[in-house]
Amino acid sequence: MASPTKKKKVRKLIKKARAGAKRKNANRLHGTTQANLPLTVPNAGERASLKKRA
C-alpha cells in the first residue's frame, strides 16, 4: 500500500494536469482576448496621427 505522502504527491500531479487541460479547453472555446477589450478603437499612436491631419 502506498504511503499517505505518495498518495498526496500523485493526487497533486493529477490535479495540476487536469487544471492545465481545463485551462487549455477554456482557451480553445472562449479565446484569450478579454471580453471587454475595445478592438474597434484606434490605439494612442493612431489617435495622435489622426489629430495632426485634421
C-alpha positions in Angstrom: 0.0 0.0 0.0 1.2 3.5 -0.9 2.1 5.9 1.9 -0.1 9.0 2.5 2.7 11.2 1.3 3.0 9.4 -2.0 -0.8 9.4 -2.5 -0.8 13.2 -1.9 2.0 13.7 -4.4 0.3 11.7 -7.1 -3.1 13.4 -6.5 -1.3 16.8 -6.6 0.2 16.0 -10.0 -3.1 14.7 -11.4 -4.9 17.8 -10.1 -2.2 20.0 -11.8 -2.5 18.2 -15.1 -6.3 18.3 -15.0 -6.2 22.1 -14.3 -3.9 22.6 -17.3 -6.2 20.7 -19.6 -9.2 22.6 -18.3 -7.4 25.9 -18.9 -6.5 24.9 -22.4 -10.0 23.8 -23.2 -11.4 27.1 -21.9 -8.9 29.0 -24.1 -9.9 27.0 -27.2 -13.6 27.6 -26.5 -13.5 31.2 -25.4 -10.2 32.6 -26.6 -7.6 34.5 -24.6 -8.7 38.1 -25.5 -10.5 39.9 -22.8 -14.3 40.2 -23.3 -14.3 44.0 -22.7 -11.3 44.8 -24.9 -12.4 47.5 -27.4 -10.8 46.2 -30.6 -12.5 48.8 -32.8 -10.9 51.8 -31.0 -7.6 53.0 -32.6 -4.6 52.9 -30.5 -2.9 56.0 -29.0 -0.4 56.4 -31.8 -3.2 56.3 -34.4 -5.2 58.9 -32.5 -2.3 61.3 -32.3 -1.6 61.0 -36.0 -5.3 61.5 -36.8 -5.5 64.7 -34.8 -2.4 66.1 -36.6 -4.0 65.5 -40.0 -7.3 67.2 -39.1 
